[in-house]
Amino acid sequence: MVLYVPKDKVSNKAQKGFVSLKQLDNLQNKLEREFDVSTEIVLLDSDSLIKVGEGFVVLLKITFQDIITDAQFSFLNAHNVSVTIELTEFVESSKKEAVKAFLKAILTPAQIELQTLQWDEIELPSLIQILTSTKKLQPVKLDSLQKYLSEDYPKLQMNWLNKQLDKLIKKRALVRESEAETYVITALGLNVLPKTANRNNSDIVRALDLGKRKW
């Protein structure tokens, strides 16, 4: 026997309009004892909780639009939820604490407790990788560099890459040619790059690419 119970009718403690997990457990034991039948209780997602979760996702994405791309709310019952937040980039612990505080602030008035919070952090290229790729492709436009790096980092976003290029410009490792809107590496940037002579060295890779084009 399977008993289906909507999650929005289940709470941690027994109260009017809700059934507690303990009451469901007692019911399951009673049915098995009195009717000698195996029973399972399945908690179903309800439309009301799904809509509540969607509303919270919108609030998170609007408030932290620079660092949050998406979020998933998994309700355990009407008053407990686990949340997974997908980030656009590596985020410092202070920003994560700000997100967590905001999350609790919007959950508390709805009498919902945050059970667990997980961070889905995407893999992104390092500044050295960006510099190496720029050296290989230079002079290169932002969209071309983003397309090239996206082969290894499919979730790489243009605005994030643009910020990293700005950092490299401030470090005087790159310059941006305003008229052509292209980026090229500086002598200082060349000195920063690893000098390892291997097949992945940007000079070798670039030479191989040029050789292929001639053939």
N, C-alpha and C positions, 0 to 999 in steps of 0.2 A: 504494500500500500504506500502510495506517495501522497503526502500532504503539501499542497502549494500555498504559500503564505506571502503576500506582497510585503516588501521590505518597509514600506511607509507605514505599516501597521505593527511593526516590531520595535520594541525599545529595550533598553538595558534593564529597566525595572518596570514592574507592573503598574499601570496607570490607566485612567479612563481613556477609552478609545484605542488602547494599544495592548498588545500581548508581549510578555517578556520572553527572553530566550529560555529562562528557567521554566516558565509555564509550558512552553512548547516541548521542552525536554521531558517534563513530567507527563504531558499528554502522550508523548511517544512511548514512554515506558509503560503507561497504563494500558494503552492499546495492545502492546505486545504481551503484557501480562494477562489481561482479561480475555483477549480474542486469539491469543497464540498466533499472531501474524507479524511478520517483519514490516517495519514502517520506516520511511525516510521523509525528512522534512526539507523541502526545497524553498529557499527564499528567492522570490522573484523581484526583478527590478520593476518599479512602477513608473508610470508616465510622469507622475508628480515629482518624484525624486530626480528623474532624468532632466526635467525642465529646470528644477532648482540647480542642478549641477551645471547645466548649460549657461544659466545666468551668472553663476560664479566664474565660469571660464571667461565670459565676456568682460567681467569686471577686472579680472587679472590681466587680460591681454590689453585692455585700455590703459590701466594704471601703469603697467610695466611693459609697454609696447616695444621698448628697445631691447629687452632681454628675454621675453617670453613669447614663444611661437604658438604653444598650445598647452593644454592641461587636460587630465582625465580625472574625474571624480567617481570613485567606486564606493557606493554606499553599502555599509555592512547591515545597517538598519536605519530607522528614521533619525537616529541621533548620533550616528558614528560614521565617519567617512575616511577613506584613504585617498590621498591625492598624489598624482605624478605630474610634475611640471617639466615641460620640454623647453630648454633654453636655446637661445640663438648663438650663444658664445660662452666662453669660460667666464664664470661670474664669481666675484670675490665673496667671501663668507659674510661680509657686512651687508651686501645686497641681498643675499639669501635670507638673512635674518629679517630684513625689511619686508621681503615677500611673505615670510612665515608669519610675521606680526600682522600684516594686512589680512592674510588668510584667516587667522584666528579672529580678527576684528569683524569680518563679514560673516563668519560661521556662528559666533557666539549669540548674536541676537536671534538667530534661527534655532537656537538650542541644539546646535550640532557640534560635536567634539571631533577634533582632528586626531585620528588614531595614528596614522603614519604619513610622512611626507617624503617622497623620493624625487630626486633630480635626474632628469634625462639630459645629460650634457653631450652635445654633438662634438665629434672630432674635427678640429680645425688646424690648418697649417701654421707652423711657427713663423716668426719674422724672418728667420734664416731661410726657410723654405720659400717664402714669398720673394725674398731677395734673390735667391738662386734662380727661381722661375723667371723673374724680371730680367735677369742677366741673359738667360737663354733666349728670351723672346724680344728683347729690346730692339728698337723702341716699340713699346707695347701700350695699347689702350686698356682702360680698366675692364671693359666687357670681354676683351680677348684673354686677358689674364685670368679673369674669373672663370671663363669657360675652360681654360687649360687646367686650372687648379681643381675644378669641379669633377674632373675625371677621377681624382683620388679622394676628394671631399665633396660628395654630392649635395650636402646640405649647406654648402658655403653660400652666403648671401652677399650681394654686391655692396650694400651699405657697410657691412662689417669689414670687408676687404678694403674699401675706401678709407676707413678709419686707420687700418694697419699701414696703408701706404702713406697716410699723413704722418704717422709716427716715424716712419723711416725717413721721410722728408725732413722732419724736425731733427732727427739724428744725423742729418746730412749724408745719409747713405743712398738716397735717391734724389732726383730732381724731376719736376714735372714740366714738360714743354707746353706752355699754355696754348699756343696757337694750334699745335697738332693734337693736344690733349693726350700726349703719350708720356710714359715714364721710362727713364734710363738710369742706370746705376752710376754712382760717382766713384772716384778713386778711393775715397774713404770706405764706401760700400764694398768695393773689391777686396780691401784689406780685411774686412770683417768675415768674408766667406772662407769656409774650410779650404785648405790647400791640397787636400787628398787627391791624388791622381788615380782615379778609377773610372770605370765606364759611366758612372752616374755624374761625373764632373760636368758642370754646365758647359764648359768650353768644348769638351768632347762630344756631348750630346748635340750641341749646336752645330758642330762640324759635320756630324753624321747626318743631321737633318738637311744641311745645305747640300751634302753629297747626294742624298736621295733625290732632292729636287732637280739637280743637274742631270741625273740619270733619267 
